[in-house]
């Protein structure tokens, strides 16, 4: 066993509170494996950014996010803000509601004893990191329909009236916006080419699975130095239903109303401030300058699982 100084950043409210119990699980495994581990809870939004920076500056590695995709996003943003980030190993333990990012790494949403053993072997891969203006993302970002769903889901108190928990609430907002969402005109710039488009969905991804289990960019690799971009253009209500079904079946990339391409950089501009999400974390701006940094992060992955790295 390599001698690391492990740090675990747990969001105790992730997964409706289930993440809190991981402190005991991690403590027992660390004791059994004779691992030096510091385990802390976040206390507020964006606290994981500060904790990750503190651990990185104190030469802890690996630094592990325990929570949902938002917790992972915050920890990566913390690590990416320090000068010696390339020396840091990052890990993720899924404990949220959606847990989309973990599929990139070849791990399941629920760890068995075997997965814990593989995780602590600390097999690493070099992973790309996306950026939007001054912020980073590791799985993907969206401007449009999915961002609106994320915003309404975050702000709504609908869970007090809808049975079935967070996933039921999220599905409700998807259905509602399939009916009510109105596409916005935006200016898309790639290199020297610029045009105005009106799209229902604009997903820019490093991973394949987003929005709570949908493979919107089903051919993406997280280490190829490219962003996979999926744009679904303006559709009628029936067209949205059909396209939604195609997304579920992962056949949408062949549709005429879907524009798919890969790029290293692009810019999206709106006449007014617009909501976006980065790994599910909400962000507002009028101009989104988006790109990717190749192999910017060393990350723990499962070499025996169905991971999404091209060069491993």
C-alpha positions as CSV (number, residue, x, y, z in Angstrom):
1,X,0.0,0.0,0.0
2,X,1.4,3.4,-1.0
3,X,1.9,5.8,1.8
4,X,-0.5,8.7,1.0
5,X,-2.0,11.4,3.2
6,X,-5.7,10.9,2.3
7,X,-8.2,13.7,2.7
8,X,-12.0,13.0,2.5
9,X,-14.4,15.9,2.0
10,X,-17.9,14.8,2.8
11,X,-21.1,16.8,2.0
12,X,-23.3,15.5,4.8
13,X,-26.6,16.6,3.1
14,X,-25.8,14.9,-0.2
15,X,-28.2,12.1,-1.2
16,X,-30.8,13.3,1.3
17,X,-28.3,12.9,4.1
18,X,-26.9,9.4,3.2
19,X,-23.4,10.8,2.6
20,X,-23.0,11.4,6.3
21,X,-22.7,7.7,7.0
22,X,-19.7,7.4,4.8
23,X,-17.5,8.9,7.6
24,X,-17.8,5.8,9.6
25,X,-17.3,3.5,6.6
26,X,-14.2,5.4,5.5
27,X,-12.8,5.5,9.0
28,X,-13.1,1.7,9.4
29,X,-11.5,1.0,6.0
30,X,-8.7,3.4,6.7
31,X,-8.0,1.8,10.0
32,X,-8.1,-1.7,8.5
33,X,-5.7,-0.7,5.7
34,X,-3.5,1.4,8.0
35,X,-4.1,4.5,6.0
36,X,-3.6,8.0,7.2
37,X,-7.0,9.8,6.5
38,X,-8.4,13.2,7.4
39,X,-12.2,13.2,7.2
40,X,-14.1,16.5,7.3
41,X,-17.7,17.6,6.6
42,X,-18.7,20.6,4.5
43,X,-20.8,23.2,6.3
44,X,-22.1,25.4,3.6
45,X,-22.3,25.9,-0.2
46,X,-18.8,26.2,-1.8
47,X,-17.1,25.1,1.5
48,X,-15.7,22.1,-0.4
49,X,-13.7,24.6,-2.6
50,X,-12.0,26.1,0.4
51,X,-11.4,22.7,2.0
52,X,-9.9,21.2,-1.1
53,X,-7.5,24.2,-1.5
54,X,-6.5,23.9,2.2
55,X,-5.7,20.2,1.8
56,X,-3.9,20.7,-1.4
57,X,-1.7,23.5,0.0
58,X,-1.0,21.2,3.0
59,X,0.3,18.5,0.6
60,X,-2.6,16.0,1.1
61,X,-3.1,13.6,-1.7
62,X,-5.4,12.0,-2.7
63,X,-8.2,14.4,-2.0
64,X,-11.5,12.7,-2.2
65,X,-15.0,14.2,-2.7
66,X,-17.8,12.3,-1.0
67,X,-21.2,13.4,-2.2
68,X,-22.9,14.2,-5.5
69,X,-21.7,15.8,-8.7
70,X,-21.9,19.3,-7.1
71,X,-19.5,18.3,-4.3
72,X,-17.1,16.8,-6.9
73,X,-17.3,20.0,-8.9
74,X,-16.4,22.2,-5.9
75,X,-13.5,20.0,-4.9
76,X,-12.0,20.1,-8.4
77,X,-12.4,23.9,-8.5
78,X,-10.5,24.1,-5.2
79,X,-7.7,21.9,-6.5
80,X,-7.5,23.7,-9.8
81,X,-6.9,27.0,-8.1
82,X,-3.6,26.1,-6.6
83,X,-0.2,26.2,-8.4
84,X,0.8,22.6,-7.6
85,X,-2.4,21.0,-8.7
86,X,-0.7,18.5,-11.0
87,X,0.9,16.8,-8.0
88,X,-2.6,16.1,-6.4
89,X,-4.5,12.9,-6.9
90,X,-8.3,13.4,-6.9
91,X,-10.9,10.8,-6.1
92,X,-14.7,10.6,-6.0
93,X,-17.0,8.5,-4.0
94,X,-20.7,8.7,-5.2
95,X,-23.1,9.7,-2.4
96,X,-25.5,12.0,-4.1
97,X,-28.8,11.7,-5.9
98,X,-27.7,11.7,-9.6
99,X,-24.1,10.5,-9.4
100,X,-23.5,11.0,-13.1
101,X,-19.8,11.6,-13.0
102,X,-18.8,8.3,-11.4
103,X,-19.5,6.5,-14.6
104,X,-16.5,8.1,-16.2
105,X,-14.3,6.4,-13.7
106,X,-15.6,2.9,-14.1
107,X,-17.1,2.7,-10.7
108,X,-20.8,2.0,-9.9
109,X,-23.1,4.3,-7.9
110,X,-22.9,1.9,-4.9
111,X,-19.5,0.5,-3.8
112,X,-19.1,-3.2,-2.9
113,X,-16.2,-4.4,-0.8
114,X,-14.4,-5.2,-4.1
115,X,-14.9,-1.6,-5.3
116,X,-13.5,-0.2,-2.0
117,X,-10.4,-2.4,-2.4
118,X,-9.9,-1.2,-6.0
119,X,-10.5,2.4,-5.0
120,X,-7.8,2.3,-2.3
121,X,-5.4,0.7,-4.8
122,X,-5.2,4.2,-6.1
123,X,-4.9,3.4,-9.8
124,X,-4.8,6.8,-11.6
125,X,-5.4,8.3,-15.0
126,X,-4.9,11.7,-16.5
127,X,-8.2,13.4,-17.1
128,X,-9.2,16.6,-19.0
129,X,-10.9,19.4,-17.2
130,X,-13.4,21.8,-18.8
131,X,-13.7,25.4,-18.0
132,X,-16.4,28.1,-18.4
133,X,-15.1,31.6,-17.8
134,X,-13.4,31.4,-14.4
135,X,-15.0,28.1,-13.3
136,X,-14.1,24.4,-14.0
137,X,-16.2,21.3,-14.7
138,X,-15.3,17.7,-15.0
139,X,-18.4,16.0,-16.4
140,X,-20.3,18.6,-18.4
141,X,-22.2,21.8,-18.5
142,X,-25.5,22.9,-20.1
143,X,-27.1,26.1,-21.3
144,X,-30.8,25.8,-22.0
145,X,-33.4,23.2,-21.1
146,X,-31.3,21.2,-18.7
147,X,-30.1,24.3,-16.9
148,X,-33.6,25.5,-16.5
149,X,-34.6,22.1,-15.0
150,X,-31.6,22.3,-12.6
151,X,-32.5,25.8,-11.5
152,X,-36.2,25.0,-10.9
153,X,-35.3,21.8,-9.1
154,X,-32.9,23.7,-6.8
155,X,-35.2,26.5,-6.0
156,X,-38.5,24.6,-5.8
157,X,-40.1,23.3,-2.6
158,X,-42.1,20.8,-4.6
159,X,-40.7,17.9,-2.8
160,X,-43.0,18.8,0.1
161,X,-45.9,17.8,-2.1
162,X,-44.6,15.1,-4.4
163,X,-43.9,11.6,-3.1
164,X,-40.9,9.7,-4.2
165,X,-38.0,11.9,-3.2
166,X,-35.5,13.9,-5.2
167,X,-35.6,11.9,-8.4
168,X,-39.4,12.2,-8.6
169,X,-39.1,15.9,-8.1
170,X,-36.4,16.2,-10.8
171,X,-38.5,14.1,-13.3
172,X,-41.5,16.4,-12.6
173,X,-39.4,19.5,-13.6
174,X,-38.2,17.7,-16.8
175,X,-41.9,17.0,-17.8
176,X,-43.0,20.5,-16.9
177,X,-40.2,22.1,-19.0
178,X,-40.9,19.8,-22.0
179,X,-44.2,21.7,-22.1
180,X,-43.3,25.2,-21.0
181,X,-39.6,25.9,-21.9
182,X,-39.0,28.4,-24.7
183,X,-35.8,28.3,-26.7
184,X,-33.5,31.4,-26.6
185,X,-31.6,32.8,-29.5
186,X,-27.8,32.7,-28.9
187,X,-24.6,33.5,-30.8
188,X,-22.3,30.5,-31.2
189,X,-18.7,31.1,-32.0
190,X,-16.1,28.5,-32.9
191,X,-12.8,29.8,-34.1
192,X,-13.5,32.4,-36.7
193,X,-17.0,31.2,-37.5
194,X,-20.0,32.7,-35.8
195,X,-23.7,32.2,-36.2
196,X,-27.1,32.7,-34.4
197,X,-28.9,29.6,-33.4
198,X,-32.0,28.8,-31.3
199,X,-31.6,25.5,-29.4
200,X,-33.6,23.6,-26.8
201,X,-30.5,22.0,-25.4
202,X,-26.8,22.9,-25.4
203,X,-24.7,20.3,-23.7
204,X,-20.9,20.6,-23.6
205,X,-19.4,17.5,-22.1
206,X,-16.3,15.8,-21.0
207,X,-18.2,12.7,-19.8
208,X,-21.1,10.7,-21.3
209,X,-23.8,10.7,-18.7
210,X,-25.5,13.8,-17.4
211,X,-28.8,15.1,-16.0
212,X,-29.5,12.2,-13.7
213,X,-28.7,9.3,-16.0
214,X,-29.1,10.5,-19.6
215,X,-26.3,9.7,-22.1
216,X,-26.5,13.0,-24.0
217,X,-22.9,12.7,-25.3
218,X,-22.6,8.9,-25.4
219,X,-19.3,8.7,-27.3
220,X,-17.2,11.1,-25.1
221,X,-13.9,10.2,-23.7
222,X,-12.5,12.2,-20.7
223,X,-8.9,12.2,-21.8
224,X,-9.0,13.1,-25.6
225,X,-8.5,16.8,-25.2
226,X,-11.9,17.5,-26.8
227,X,-15.3,18.6,-25.7
228,X,-18.3,16.7,-27.0
229,X,-21.1,19.2,-27.9
230,X,-24.7,18.2,-28.4
231,X,-27.2,20.8,-29.5
232,X,-30.8,20.0,-30.0
233,X,-32.5,22.7,-32.0
234,X,-35.9,24.3,-31.6
235,X,-38.7,21.7,-31.5
236,X,-42.4,21.5,-31.2
237,X,-43.9,19.8,-28.1
238,X,-44.3,16.5,-30.0
239,X,-40.8,16.8,-31.4
240,X,-39.5,17.3,-27.9
241,X,-41.2,14.1,-26.7
242,X,-39.8,12.1,-29.6
243,X,-36.3,13.5,-29.1
244,X,-36.5,12.8,-25.4
245,X,-37.3,9.2,-26.2
246,X,-34.3,9.1,-28.6
247,X,-32.0,10.4,-25.9
248,X,-33.2,7.7,-23.6
249,X,-32.3,5.1,-26.3
250,X,-29.0,6.9,-27.1
251,X,-30.0,7.2,-30.8
252,X,-30.4,11.0,-30.9
253,X,-27.1,11.9,-32.5
254,X,-28.3,10.7,-35.9
255,X,-31.4,13.0,-35.9
256,X,-31.6,16.0,-38.2
257,X,-32.6,18.3,-35.4
258,X,-29.4,17.4,-33.4
259,X,-26.1,19.0,-34.1
260,X,-23.1,17.1,-32.7
261,X,-19.5,18.1,-32.9
262,X,-16.2,18.1,-31.0
263,X,-14.1,21.1,-30.3
264,X,-11.4,22.5,-27.9
265,X,-13.1,25.9,-27.5
266,X,-16.4,27.7,-28.2
267,X,-18.2,30.8,-27.0
268,X,-21.9,31.1,-26.4
269,X,-23.5,34.6,-26.0
270,X,-27.0,35.7,-25.1
271,X,-28.6,39.2,-25.2
272,X,-29.3,38.9,-21.5
273,X,-28.1,37.0,-18.5
274,X,-28.9,33.3,-18.8
275,X,-28.8,30.3,-16.4
276,X,-26.3,27.5,-17.0
277,X,-25.1,24.6,-15.0
278,X,-21.6,23.2,-14.5
279,X,-21.8,19.6,-13.2
280,X,-25.2,20.5,-12.0
281,X,-24.0,23.7,-10.1
282,X,-25.9,26.8,-11.2
283,X,-24.1,29.7,-12.8
284,X,-25.4,32.9,-14.6
285,X,-23.8,35.0,-17.3
286,X,-24.4,36.5,-20.7
287,X,-21.2,35.2,-22.2
288,X,-19.8,31.7,-21.7
289,X,-16.2,31.2,-22.9
290,X,-15.8,27.4,-22.8
291,X,-12.7,25.3,-23.3
292,X,-10.8,22.3,-22.1
293,X,-7.4,21.7,-20.5
294,X,-6.0,18.3,-21.5
295,X,-4.8,15.9,-18.8
296,X,-5.1,18.6,-16.1
297,X,-6.1,16.3,-13.3
298,X,-4.8,13.0,-11.9
299,X,-7.8,10.9,-10.9
300,X,-8.5,7.6,-9.3
301,X,-10.3,5.2,-11.7
302,X,-11.3,1.6,-11.9
303,X,-9.1,-0.1,-14.6
304,X,-11.2,-3.2,-14.4
305,X,-14.5,-1.4,-14.9
306,X,-16.3,0.2,-17.9
307,X,-14.5,3.5,-17.7
308,X,-14.5,6.2,-20.3
309,X,-10.8,6.9,-20.9
310,X,-9.4,6.4,-24.4
311,X,-5.8,5.9,-23.4
312,X,-6.1,3.5,-20.5
